[in-house]
Amino acid sequence: MTDNTKVLLKRQSTGIPVADDFEITTAPIEAAGDGELQCETIYLSLDPYLRGKISGRHMSGAVLPGQLMAGEAISRVLVSNNAGFAAGDIVAAHSGWQSHPVIEAAHARKLDPAVGPLSTFLGILGMPGLTAYAGLLRLGEPKSGDIVVVSAASGAVGSLVGQIAKIKGCRIVGIAGAAEKCAWVTGVAGFDEAVSYKSGDLRKGLDRACPDGIDVYFDNVGGDMLQAAMERLSIGARVVLCGLMAQYNSDEMPPGPNPAFIIKARATVRGMVVYDHEDLREEMVTEVSRWLREGRIQYLEDRAEGLENAPRAFSRLMQGKNVGKAIVVVGGE
């Protein structure tokens, strides 16, 4: 292999991204400079926050037309010009949508393949895992017996939030869309109930599942779903605002929740930004990998084969058609 395949943003998406918003290019593989690693990508992560980067609204910056699409990847080191890494090491880095990145060693994190399957370092042992772990335990502060509700419950973050809350002795209600997602949430991930926002009245479903109110609401969606949960908060409830799926593909802001419900419940509302919780990463990997080995954590991956299919897979993700963590298989392990 002498070429590096890259996926560039061709134009800023209008609404839901489509494959034609991106372009595939090739260029010779770059040599690693001093302190750099020449790598080959194994797995590429697709995440909803990338839609915000395309629109220029994400706090981590924008991806402009003509630029390499951003994203985290798991890669194998081919050539190392840093004493801390050797050829054959497996690393995680925000190296973007490309097959053979050159990565600054200072920006790479060495992974131990013995801890868990490599792909899980982009999911339950990676950024989504840290988001779920820190967001629930540090910000949501669940107590045994609490009623915990999480939206986008079959997703990489939501599914882990629910399963961790279950381990901590809570009663878990997941909000999801398709029937297959709801079935997985209860039948495999072990949630106590699932409420579909597609097949019935969301508010009636929440009333049925949470007759005594919601103690912790972990929100990955926003919009009317957030409003519906806010209307059912119990006294002293905690709300964790994590994702914005309701508005990623829109240029218009959805209406926000009525603050009257927050005041009435004396609720605490906190925003979750995963970059603030890096100090919990090692603890999260230790705990979640242990639960995984013990069979207490289940996960789903929505895999696309080949870097050239990343744009189409990203479009599926932003339409909510994925089932589990969206990953592109770029190279072999």
N, C-alpha and C positions, 0 to 999 in steps of 0.2 A: 504494500500500500504506500503510494507516494503522494496522494492527494488528501486534503482535508475538506470534507463536505461541510458546508455551513448553510444554515437557514437564516435568511435576513428578513427583516420587516420591509415589505415593498410599499405598503401604504397604511395609513392609520385606519383602523377598522371603524365602520359605521354600524352600530348595533352589535349583533353577534359576529365574532370573527369568522371569516371563511378562508378556505385554503388559498384562494387567489390573493389574499392580503400578504402573502409571504412568497419568497422566491428561494430556490435552491441554487447554490453556487459551489464551485470547487476551486481550490487554490493549492499550491504545493504546501506540504506540511512544513511548518517553521521549525528551525532548530532551537533548542532550549539555550537561553543565555545564562549568565551567571546568576545563581540562586533560583533558577527556574526548573520546571519539570515538563518534559515532553510526554504527553499521555495519549491514551486511546479511551474513548468513552464507552462505557458498558451500559449504563442506564441513564436516561434523562428524565427529570421530574417535570410534570406539567401541573401548574398550580393556578388557582383563580386570580391571585394577586397580579399575575402577569398581564391580565386585561387592564388593570390600572396603570401599569407601566406603558402599555401601548397608547393609552389615552392621555398620559402625562399627569395622572392624578395620584400616583403612588408616592409615598414618602421616600422610597429608595431611589427615586429618579425615573426618567423616561427612557423608552427605546424609540428612537426616531427612524423614519424611513431610510433604508440603506444600511442600517446598523444590524449587527448580529443580535438575534433574539436572546434575551436574558434567560437564565434558568440554572438550577442546581443540577449537578450530574455526579455520578459515581464513575471513576476512571481508574485505569491501570497505568502505572508509571512505566514508560518505555526507557527514558533516559533521565537521569537525575544529575543536576548540577548543584545539589544541596546535600550536605552531610547528613541531614536528618531523614532523608528518603533514599530508597534504593529501587532499582528496576524491579518490577513485580509487585511493589507496594500498591495497595488499594487506597484511593483518596476520594474525599468529597470536596467539591469546590463549586463556586458559582461561575462555571466555565462556559455557559451558554449552549445554544443549539448547534453543536459542531461535533465532528467525529474524532478529531485529533487536536485537542487544545494544548497550548503551552500555558502552564499555570505558574504563577509566582508561588514559591514554596510557602511563603508567609501567609498565603491565602488558602492553603490546602490543609485539610484535616485528615490525618491517617486513620484508617478504619481497621478494626480487627474482625476478619471474616468469621472467626469462631463465635462471635457474640450472637450473630443471627444471619439470616439470608441477606445478601448484599442489597437487594432491592428495598429491604425494610429500612435501610438508612436514609431513604428518601420518603419514607412513610412513617410508620409507628415508632421507629428509632431515629427519625430525622426531624426536620422542621415541623411537620404536622404533629409528631409525637410530643415535641417540646411545647408546642402551642396548646395541645390538649392537657398535658400534665400540669404546666404552670398555670394555665388559664383556669382550670378547675380547682386545683388544690391551693394555689396561692391567692387567686382572686375570688374564686367562688366559695371557698372555705366550706365545703360540704361536711355535714355531720350525719352520723348514722341515723337512719330513719327519715332523712330529708327526701322530699319529692324533687327530683332533678329532671328538667326537660331540656332537650338539646335539639336544635334544628339541623337540617342537612345530616340526619342521623346515620346514614349509610356511608358518608364521606370519610376521608382519611382522618380529619379532626373529630368530627361528631361521633363516629363510631367508637373512637378511643375514649373520648370524654365519658360516654355512657358506660363503657366497660370498667373504667377506673372508678367511677362513682358507684358502680355495683360492688366492686371489690371493697369499697369503703363503707358498705352497708346501706346504701341509699336505694330508693325505689326509682326506676328509670323509665322515662317516657321519651320516645324519639319521634320527631316529626320528619317525615320523608314523603316522596311523591309516588313513584310507581309501586304497584303491588309487590313486585319482586324485591324491591328495596325494603319495604315494610316487613316482608316475610323473613328476609335475612336478618334484619335488626332484632326481631324477636326470636326467630328459630335458631339462629347461629350465634349472634353476638350476645344474646341473653337479656335483652331489654325486657322490662315487664310488659310494656305496651308500645304500640306504634300508632301514630295518627297520620293518616294520609291527607295532605292538603289538596290532592287532586280528585280523589274519589268521594269526597264528602265535605260537609261543613266543618272547617277547621275549628271554629269556636265550640261547636257542639262536641266535637271529638275531644278537645281539651277538657271541657266540662266533665265528660264521661270518664276520662282517664285521670283527671286531677280534681276530684270533687272538693277537696279541702284546700285547693290552691297550690301554687308553685313556690317552692323554697329557693331553688337555684334555677335560673334560666340561662343557658349558654347559647348565645345567638350567633349563627353563621350566615344569616340571610338579611335581616333588616326588614324595612317596609311594613306591610300589613301583618306579616307573621310576628314581627316584634311587638306590634301593637296588640295583637291577640293575646300574646303571652303576658304583656304588661297588665292587661285587664284582669288577670287571674293571679297576681302575686299575693303571697301570704305576708303576714306582718313580719318584718325583718328580712325580707327576701334579698338575695344577691343576684344581680344581673351582670353577666360578662358579655360585653360586645366585642365580637371577634371578627366576623366576616360580613360582607356586603353583597351577597349574590343577587339580591333584588335590584341592585343599581349598577353593577359592573358594566352591563351592556347598554346602558342608557345615559344620555346626556342630561337627563332631567332627574332631579333629586326626588325620591319618593317622600310622602308625608311622614313626619316623625311621630313617635308615640306621644300621647297626651301626658304631660307631667303630673296631672292630677292623680293618676294611678300610682306613680312613684311616691308621691307625697303620702297618699292614703296608706300605702304598704310600709312606709318608713324604709323604703328599699335603698340599698346601696348599688350604684351602677358604676362599673369600672370598664375601661377600655383595655383590650388585650393587644399588645404589640410584642411579638415574640422576641425581638431584638433586646428587649429589656430583661430577659430572663435567661441569658446565656449561662449564668452561674448555676442553673439547675440542670444543665445538659447531662453531665456525668451521672448525677443521681437518677435522672429520667431513664437513661440508657440502662443503668444497672437494674432499676425496678421493673421497667417494661419488658426487658429481655428475660428477666426471671419469670414474670407472669406469663410470658410467651412460652417458655420452656415447660411451665407447669400446666399449660393448656387453659389458662384463665383469660387469655386474650386471643381473639380471632381477628383476621383482617382480610380484606379483599383488594385485589389489584386489577385495574382496568388497563391491559397491556396493548400497545400498538407495536408492530414489528417494523423496524427500519426508520432511520432519521427522516427520510423523505415523507413519511406519514405523520410526522409530528404536527404539521398545520391542521390536518384533518382531525387528528385526535384532540387537539386543543379546542377546535370548534365544537366537538362532541361534549367536551368538558364544560364549556361555557353555555351549552344548551341543557346541561344537567342530565345528559344521556349516559354518562359514565357510571359504572357500578364499582365503587371503591377508588383507591388511589390511582390517579392517572400517571402511567409510566410509559416511556418509549424504550424499547429494547434496541440498542444501537449496535452493540458488539457482544461477543460471547464471553462468558465468565472464564 
